[in-house]
Amino acid sequence: MKIDEAIKTYLAKTNQRIFRPKAVLFDMDGVLYDSMRFHARAWKEVADKYHLKAEESDFYLYEGRTGASTLDILYQKTFGRNATEEEIHRLYEEKSALFRAYNDGEAMPGAAEVLAKVKAAGLQRIVVTGSGQRSLIDKLEHTYPGIFEREKMVTAFDVKYGKPHPEPYLIGLQKAGVEANEAIVVENAPLGVQAGVAAGIFTIGVNTGPLADRVLREAGANLLFPSMGVLAQNIEEIIMAS
Ligand code: CA
């Protein structure tokens, strides 16, 4: 898909006249960190332990949901009921502990280049994540020095609803002080793409996981790239296209 065509389509669909990006809203897992495989493995192990029906690949479809919402889906599929508060608390703790044990904190290849180009173009960089990891800003500062600010992050502590609800990205717009047509979302997950689109923002899908491209297109991605490295080659053109 050509970039100028994608922007035209976005403007028509959102009933906007201009696209003037001033901020880029980045999802974290699967976009800035190559960490989704550790989330999927941790979830699959917990599901197996509690005899919940799930394939490892399912967790790429659920990505972006809150822990509680993911567990409700697993309990519905297996037992035809939602998870209890106690089950949610216990299983999510176990999943989080496994994720912390597996996670190697590796940056997503190409992400640093995208961030450097966005910063050089004078656009704000905002992280929008469902993660509630402590000292997230320290971790980001370690991986991507000088790119992010503590006040310009949306985490699990800011939001009531998980993706695909637009709330996390709407809060991201507020924190950046920009309108929907002044921002870009970068997302790897179908529910994250849906959230960006529902917030009225130009949403770039980056397919860093095992799902078919079709899944991200059907979620509404305005543009789709196979990696952050390929996005890095195109981000300036997208910013300048306005
Ligand atoms: Ca993600």
Boltz pocket constraint, residues with backbone or C-beta under 6 A from the ligand:
constraints:
  - pocket:
      binder: B
      contacts: [[A, 27], [A, 28], [A, 29], [A, 30], [A, 31], [A, 63], [A, 64], [A, 187], [A, 188], [A, 189], [A, 192]]
      max_distance: 6.0
